[in-house]
Amino acid sequence: MSRAMLAAVAVMGTVFVSLPAGAEYNPGVQQRYDALGNLVEGPGSSHYSSAGSPNYTPIPREVVSFDGHYAAGTIVVKTAERRLYLVLNDGKALKYGIGVGRPGFAWAGAHSVTRKAEWPGWTPPPEMRRRQPHLPAYMAGGPENPLGARAMYIGSTYYRIHGSNEPWTIGQAVSSGCFRMTNEDVTDLYERVKVGARVVVIN
């Protein structure tokens, strides 16, 4: 598929393309990419199954014991664990599964939630568009938008905690530094978190 054709379908959501040169061929199996150009299904992806469909198992959110000196309402992201914790009272936290930055895009630091948005629009930053010229300049919010149902913006960075239209990427290192959640989980977190909440990211 040409780059022009790829650009035309990328804005519609998931892109289907044929296997690249050198990849193992399986009749009837295609590789599947999300709108960001990340491989999410097919040979070479972490969720490939022999049936040619995402081998997706939801990561249930749960209340767990949490040993840390953080105030209630703090979001603690543990990148290596691929989990996000919302600190509660009495040594507890609500744990969620997340997708994290792929190799070279992981980061650490402390910021705060500066903005919240429902069904946010997406403007890929210039650096991302230089890496992936097929990306649209802007995509309106909606079910096909890679930011999903809710977004919480982190500091003055380009990073967000957001939903996803590709839930089987949760638990994987596939993003450009944002933290992905299922739409159900991000909506739950969104209702619990206030603008100004501290966000601590640990590799």
ABEGO torsion letter per residue (X at the ends): XBAAAAAAAAAAEBBBBBBBBGBBBBBGBBBBBBAAGBBABEBGBAABBAAGBBBBBBBBBBBBBBBBBBBBGBBBBBAAAGBBBBBBBGGBBBBBBBBBBBBGABBBEBBBBABBBBGBBBBBBAAAAAABAABBABBBBEAABAAEABBBBBEABABBBBBBABAAABGBBABAGBBBBBAAAAAAAAAABBBGBBBBBBX
